[in-house]
């Protein structure tokens, strides 16, 4: 069985390849693909096959599918007009290649979400259902790194800013989501399944409390109207369209749209997901080490 991991030059895809190797999948049965194969040299040195794939280039997509049994389609990083056509190129190539399973990294609660960020995922899921390709949906929750990567800013300002109100988000580490993807790719009878993958739920007030506990510095949550939060993000250097998407995502959190029910992630992992407190504590330790 040969498994193609698209987007392997990105953080999630790379972690999935590493997780497959840790699960003793022979390196020669893994194909790591990305737009810049030079970034995959280390994996190639381990015996992993590497191929060029550009979702916008149907020829490269079809060539990457040659001899493939299972595919992980890591969603593209260009939300908006480009992403769905790119995903369609992969789905069509997978269909023509006769793959036995295509796993797609979607978003939590994709079927009911009203978040702007969910629209491309909803269109891709619909295309997959209509394609005839055996599929499994990996509906990934928010990355905990969306918060832990901002730890320095939280400490600088003494605040976590957002517009999520009292809503809770089932965030998980990128590594946990990658490990779950690897496990699901290797599992039997996955065609037609949907996995809602989220970790321990927390509010942004909980996040601020955990940051305070991990660092010994008082950090509070400052809840802002959505438009004010978007302006704050833009003022901090976030491109305005993406700032609006992030603020809209916080609105989604306030409505419970990133709250994942059930234990699909823990089931796939065979253990509890990494808790927010553990992830924040590790990030605080890393920050302290870098500052030392």
C-alpha positions as CSV (number, residue, x, y, z in Angstrom):
1,X,0.0,0.0,0.0
2,X,1.4,3.4,-1.0
3,X,0.2,6.5,0.7
4,X,0.4,10.0,-0.7
5,X,0.6,12.9,1.7
6,X,0.0,16.2,-0.1
7,X,1.2,19.5,1.4
8,X,4.1,17.6,3.0
9,X,6.2,20.8,2.9
10,X,3.8,22.3,5.4
11,X,3.7,21.7,9.1
12,X,0.7,19.4,9.3
13,X,1.7,17.3,6.3
14,X,5.3,16.8,7.5
15,X,4.0,15.7,10.9
16,X,1.7,13.1,9.2
17,X,4.7,11.7,7.3
18,X,6.7,11.4,10.5
19,X,3.8,9.8,12.3
20,X,3.4,7.2,9.5
21,X,7.1,6.4,9.9
22,X,6.7,6.1,13.7
23,X,3.9,3.6,13.0
24,X,6.4,1.5,11.1
25,X,5.1,2.1,7.6
26,X,8.0,1.4,5.3
27,X,9.5,4.7,4.1
28,X,9.3,3.5,0.5
29,X,5.5,3.2,0.8
30,X,5.1,6.9,1.7
31,X,5.0,9.6,-0.9
32,X,5.6,13.1,0.5
33,X,4.5,15.7,-2.1
34,X,4.7,19.5,-2.1
35,X,5.4,22.4,-4.4
36,X,9.1,22.6,-3.4
37,X,10.6,19.2,-3.2
38,X,13.9,20.7,-2.0
39,X,12.1,21.1,1.4
40,X,11.6,17.3,1.5
41,X,15.3,16.3,1.2
42,X,15.5,15.2,4.8
43,X,12.5,12.9,4.3
44,X,14.0,11.6,1.1
45,X,17.1,10.8,3.0
46,X,15.0,8.5,5.2
47,X,13.8,6.6,2.1
48,X,10.5,8.4,1.7
49,X,9.5,9.0,-1.9
50,X,9.1,12.7,-2.8
51,X,7.1,14.2,-5.7
52,X,6.2,17.6,-6.9
53,X,2.6,18.6,-6.5
54,X,0.9,21.9,-7.2
55,X,-2.8,21.9,-6.7
56,X,-3.2,24.5,-9.4
57,X,-1.3,22.3,-11.9
58,X,-3.5,19.3,-12.9
59,X,-0.5,17.6,-14.7
60,X,1.6,17.6,-11.5
61,X,-1.4,16.4,-9.5
62,X,-1.9,13.5,-11.9
63,X,1.7,12.6,-11.9
64,X,1.8,12.6,-8.1
65,X,-1.1,10.1,-8.1
66,X,0.7,7.5,-10.1
67,X,0.7,4.1,-8.2
68,X,-1.1,5.6,-5.1
69,X,-3.5,3.6,-3.0
70,X,-4.5,6.2,-0.3
71,X,-4.3,10.0,-0.3
72,X,-4.3,12.6,2.4
73,X,-5.5,15.9,0.8
74,X,-4.2,18.6,3.2
75,X,-6.4,21.6,2.4
76,X,-4.8,24.4,0.4
77,X,-3.6,27.6,2.1
78,X,-5.4,30.0,-0.2
79,X,-8.9,30.5,1.1
80,X,-11.3,32.1,-1.4
81,X,-11.5,31.7,-5.2
82,X,-8.5,29.4,-5.6
83,X,-8.9,26.7,-3.0
84,X,-11.9,24.8,-4.2
85,X,-10.7,24.5,-7.8
86,X,-7.4,23.3,-6.5
87,X,-9.1,20.7,-4.4
88,X,-11.2,19.6,-7.4
89,X,-8.0,19.0,-9.3
90,X,-6.9,16.6,-6.6
91,X,-10.2,14.8,-6.3
92,X,-10.5,14.3,-10.1
93,X,-7.0,12.9,-10.3
94,X,-7.6,10.6,-7.4
95,X,-10.8,9.3,-9.1
96,X,-8.9,8.7,-12.3
97,X,-6.2,6.9,-10.4
98,X,-8.7,4.6,-8.7
99,X,-7.5,5.3,-5.2
100,X,-9.1,3.3,-2.4
101,X,-9.4,6.2,0.0
102,X,-9.0,10.0,0.0
103,X,-8.8,11.6,3.4
104,X,-9.5,15.3,3.4
105,X,-8.6,17.8,6.2
106,X,-11.8,19.8,6.6
107,X,-13.0,22.0,9.5
108,X,-14.9,21.1,12.6
109,X,-18.7,20.9,12.2
110,X,-18.3,21.7,8.5
111,X,-21.9,20.7,7.7
112,X,-23.4,23.3,10.0
113,X,-20.8,26.0,10.3
114,X,-21.6,29.6,9.3
115,X,-17.9,30.7,9.5
116,X,-16.5,32.3,6.4
117,X,-13.5,29.9,6.7
118,X,-15.8,26.9,6.4
119,X,-17.2,27.8,3.0
120,X,-14.4,26.2,1.0
121,X,-14.5,23.1,3.1
122,X,-18.2,22.7,2.6
123,X,-17.8,23.0,-1.2
124,X,-14.9,20.4,-1.1
125,X,-16.9,18.0,1.0
126,X,-19.8,18.2,-1.3
127,X,-17.5,17.7,-4.3
128,X,-16.1,14.6,-2.6
129,X,-19.5,13.1,-1.9
130,X,-20.5,13.6,-5.5
131,X,-17.2,12.3,-7.0
132,X,-17.6,8.6,-6.3
133,X,-14.1,8.6,-4.7
134,X,-14.0,6.7,-1.4
135,X,-13.4,9.4,1.2
136,X,-13.1,10.1,4.9
137,X,-13.5,13.6,6.3
138,X,-11.0,14.7,8.9
139,X,-12.8,17.6,10.4
140,X,-10.0,19.2,12.3
141,X,-10.7,21.6,15.1
142,X,-8.7,24.8,15.8
143,X,-4.9,24.3,16.3
144,X,-3.8,25.0,19.9
145,X,-0.8,26.6,18.2
146,X,-3.1,29.4,17.1
147,X,-2.9,30.4,20.7
148,X,0.4,29.1,22.0
149,X,2.3,30.8,19.2
150,X,0.9,34.2,20.5
151,X,2.1,33.6,24.0
152,X,4.8,36.4,23.9
153,X,2.1,38.9,22.8
154,X,-0.2,37.8,25.6
155,X,2.5,38.4,28.1
156,X,3.5,41.7,26.5
157,X,0.0,43.1,26.7
158,X,-1.2,41.3,29.7
159,X,-4.3,40.3,27.7
160,X,-5.8,37.8,25.3
161,X,-7.9,39.8,22.9
162,X,-10.8,38.2,21.0
163,X,-14.5,38.4,20.2
164,X,-15.5,34.9,21.2
165,X,-17.5,35.9,24.3
166,X,-18.0,32.8,26.6
167,X,-17.9,30.4,23.6
168,X,-15.6,27.4,23.9
169,X,-13.2,26.0,21.3
170,X,-12.1,22.4,21.1
171,X,-8.5,23.1,20.1
172,X,-5.9,20.4,19.6
173,X,-2.2,20.4,18.9
174,X,-1.1,20.1,15.3
175,X,0.9,17.0,16.3
176,X,-2.2,15.3,17.7
177,X,-4.2,16.0,14.6
178,X,-1.4,14.7,12.4
179,X,-1.1,11.5,14.5
180,X,-4.9,11.0,14.2
181,X,-4.7,11.4,10.4
182,X,-2.0,8.8,10.2
183,X,-4.0,6.4,12.3
184,X,-7.1,6.9,10.2
185,X,-5.2,6.4,7.0
186,X,-4.0,3.1,8.2
187,X,-7.3,1.9,9.6
188,X,-9.7,-0.4,7.7
189,X,-13.2,0.4,6.5
190,X,-12.9,4.2,6.5
191,X,-14.8,5.0,3.3
192,X,-17.7,7.2,4.0
193,X,-16.7,8.1,7.6
194,X,-16.6,11.5,9.2
195,X,-14.3,12.3,12.1
196,X,-14.9,15.4,14.2
197,X,-11.4,15.9,15.7
198,X,-11.2,18.3,18.6
199,X,-9.4,18.4,22.0
200,X,-10.4,19.6,25.4
201,X,-12.8,22.5,25.2
202,X,-11.8,25.9,26.6
203,X,-13.1,29.5,26.5
204,X,-10.6,32.3,25.8
205,X,-11.1,33.3,29.5
206,X,-9.9,29.8,30.3
207,X,-6.9,30.4,28.0
208,X,-6.0,33.6,29.8
209,X,-6.2,31.8,33.1
210,X,-4.0,28.9,31.9
211,X,-1.4,31.4,30.5
212,X,-1.4,33.1,33.9
213,X,-0.9,29.8,35.7
214,X,1.9,28.7,33.4
215,X,3.9,31.9,33.4
216,X,3.1,33.5,36.8
217,X,2.1,36.7,35.0
218,X,-1.4,38.0,35.2
219,X,-3.2,37.8,31.8
220,X,-6.8,38.5,31.3
221,X,-9.3,38.0,28.5
222,X,-10.5,41.2,26.8
223,X,-13.7,40.5,24.8
224,X,-14.2,43.0,21.9
225,X,-16.9,43.5,19.3
226,X,-16.1,41.6,16.1
227,X,-15.4,44.7,14.1
228,X,-13.1,46.1,16.8
229,X,-11.2,42.9,17.0
230,X,-10.7,42.9,13.2
231,X,-9.4,46.4,13.4
232,X,-7.0,45.5,16.3
233,X,-5.6,42.6,14.3
234,X,-5.2,44.7,11.2
235,X,-3.5,47.4,13.2
236,X,-1.1,44.7,14.5
237,X,-0.1,43.9,10.9
238,X,-2.5,41.1,10.0
239,X,-3.6,41.6,6.4
240,X,-7.1,43.1,6.5
241,X,-8.9,40.3,4.7
242,X,-7.4,37.7,7.0
243,X,-8.1,39.9,10.0
244,X,-11.7,39.8,9.1
245,X,-11.6,36.0,8.7
246,X,-10.0,35.6,12.2
247,X,-12.6,37.9,13.8
248,X,-15.4,36.0,12.0
249,X,-13.9,32.8,13.4
250,X,-14.1,34.1,16.9
251,X,-17.8,34.9,16.2
252,X,-18.0,31.2,15.2
253,X,-16.5,30.2,18.5
254,X,-19.1,32.4,20.3
255,X,-21.8,30.4,18.6
256,X,-20.2,27.0,19.5
257,X,-19.2,26.3,15.9
258,X,-15.7,25.1,16.9
259,X,-16.9,23.1,19.9
260,X,-16.4,19.4,19.0
261,X,-18.7,16.9,20.7
262,X,-17.6,13.3,21.2
263,X,-14.2,11.7,21.5
264,X,-13.2,11.0,17.9
265,X,-9.7,12.5,18.4
266,X,-8.9,10.5,21.5
267,X,-10.3,7.3,19.8
268,X,-8.0,7.8,16.8
269,X,-5.0,8.5,19.0
270,X,-5.7,5.7,21.4
271,X,-5.1,8.2,24.3
272,X,-6.4,11.5,25.5
273,X,-5.5,14.5,23.4
274,X,-2.9,16.9,24.6
275,X,-4.6,19.3,27.0
276,X,-4.6,23.1,26.6
277,X,-2.8,23.4,30.0
278,X,0.0,21.0,28.9
279,X,0.4,22.8,25.6
280,X,0.5,26.2,27.2
281,X,3.0,25.0,29.8
282,X,5.3,23.6,27.1
283,X,5.1,26.8,25.1
284,X,5.8,28.9,28.2
285,X,8.9,26.7,28.9
286,X,10.1,27.2,25.4
287,X,9.6,30.9,25.6
288,X,11.5,31.1,28.8
289,X,14.3,29.0,27.4
290,X,14.6,31.3,24.3
291,X,14.6,34.4,26.6
292,X,17.3,33.0,28.9
